[in-house]
Amino acid sequence: MLKIGIIGAGMMGGTHASTYANIYGVELVGVADERVEAAQRLAAEHEARSYGSIEELIQVENPDIIDICLPTDLHKAHVLYAASCGKHVFCEKPIAMSVEDALEMTEACSAAGVTFMIGHALRFSPDYQMAKEIVEEGKLGTIGTVRMIREGAPPGWSAWFKDKSRSGGVIVDLGIHELDWLRSTFGEPLRVYAKIAEEGLPGEHAFVSIRMKSGVIAHLTASWALPDGFRSFLELAGTEGLMKLDSDDHKPIAVTRRGAGAELPSSSWESPLNRSPYEIELRHFVDCVRTGTEPLVTGTDAAKSLELALAALRSAQTGEVVTFE
Ligand SMILES: NC(=O)c1ccc[n+]([C@@H]2O[C@H](COP(=O)([O-])OP(=O)(O)OC[C@H]3O[C@@H](n4cnc5c(N)ncnc54)[C@H](O)[C@@H]3O)[C@@H](O)[C@H]2O)c1
């Protein structure tokens, strides 16, 4: 049985706690939060014990795994501490607030010989996995353009999201999901240009244009300007056809191909066996810890996704195109 300690009893801490409850061979032993009542509430729901800090939790429970669900600016210090105690670490995305910090965290985990994975959940979303496979199998021919949208209401449950020095804002906190998926499917970026609108809006609304080294042109809308609800959208246009994936549609995946036999993959959303991306993600992490294999999303990989998101933010702030070496 692998013992798990969750640090941060907020939105994602709660999601991870319920997810571990569905995974065989793991036990949530402790939850730490500076808000003691929040830690107590979540711990009680899962028959675990509550603590006020990572130090106390590790000292008393000696878990195998530390799962960090804290505001992004606190990831680094907690990952370094967990690694120094020899704990395997799962850390929510974005990995950190700077690429230097991300690489330092990755090196510390590697030196400590512990498994380190970042929660880029779209890599584990059945629909986005299917889209990646369709691209890799060449079913749409050569892809020319990629259009992506991720939009929702501002994350009103915690004030720290509004502080760009803590969350990075809508591109770094929200848009990084798509930017990471884009990199994992099409390789590294060549240049990026972005604009952010926030004046008069309840939240930020950003456009990001990316030229990939492969020649693919991508566009992302990342928004916290919706009054409520949530939507994600992906469109891939290739020489052989078009694919659309829209969370608002009843049948969210549609593929139209040139010529005969335009086969339509049935959406994983309709499958009774459909599991949440978080469950697939955390199962993968636990398997990696058990078998000593490298996770799908390493610290180095997450650092590259952060580098792209930060470059987009810099472009929006300076009005300049940012080109990668
Ligand atoms: N993968 C996803 O889909 C997804 C979705 C939302 C958020 N996130 C990420 O997850 C992380 C957490 O986000 P959230 O929405 O759960 O935030 P949250 O504000 O709901 O939860 C953070 C918790 O950390 C606690 N905390 C703050 N400082 C602390 C400290 N020093 N020691 C102990 N506890 C402390 C807070 O009291 C709070 O309970 C962020 O990095 C965010 O970007 C990921």
The ligand as an ORCA input file, in Angstrom:
! r2SCAN-3c Opt
* xyz 0 1
  N      -5.095     20.373    -13.421
  C      -6.131     21.167    -13.387
  O      -7.089     21.002    -14.147
  C      -6.160     22.304    -12.399
  C      -7.365     22.964    -12.111
  C      -7.352     23.983    -11.155
  C      -6.164     24.329    -10.527
  N      -5.005     23.672    -10.859
  C      -3.741     24.020    -10.193
  O      -3.719     23.407     -8.912
  C      -3.049     24.241     -7.967
  C      -4.003     24.537     -6.807
  O      -5.156     25.182     -7.313
  P      -6.542     25.148     -6.504
  O      -7.588     25.583     -7.464
  O      -6.692     23.848     -5.813
  O      -6.279     26.309     -5.440
  P      -7.051     26.545     -4.067
  O      -6.838     27.956     -3.706
  O      -8.457     26.025     -4.189
  O      -6.291     25.588     -3.043
  C      -5.003     25.891     -2.547
  C      -4.961     25.507     -1.065
  O      -3.634     25.716     -0.596
  C      -3.725     26.219      0.741
  N      -2.478     26.877      1.096
  C      -2.040     28.096      0.672
  N      -0.805     28.324      1.183
  C      -0.455     27.240      1.914
  C       0.700     26.875      2.661
  N       1.772     27.665      2.717
  N       0.710     25.664      3.290
  C      -0.364     24.857      3.237
  N      -1.487     25.154      2.531
  C      -1.525     26.331      1.884
  C      -4.926     27.134      0.705
  O      -5.437     27.367      2.008
  C      -5.890     26.353     -0.187
  O      -6.725     25.505      0.558
  C      -2.618     25.479     -8.759
  O      -1.296     25.340     -9.183
  C      -3.561     25.500     -9.953
  O      -3.019     26.144    -11.077
  C      -4.998     22.665    -11.746
*
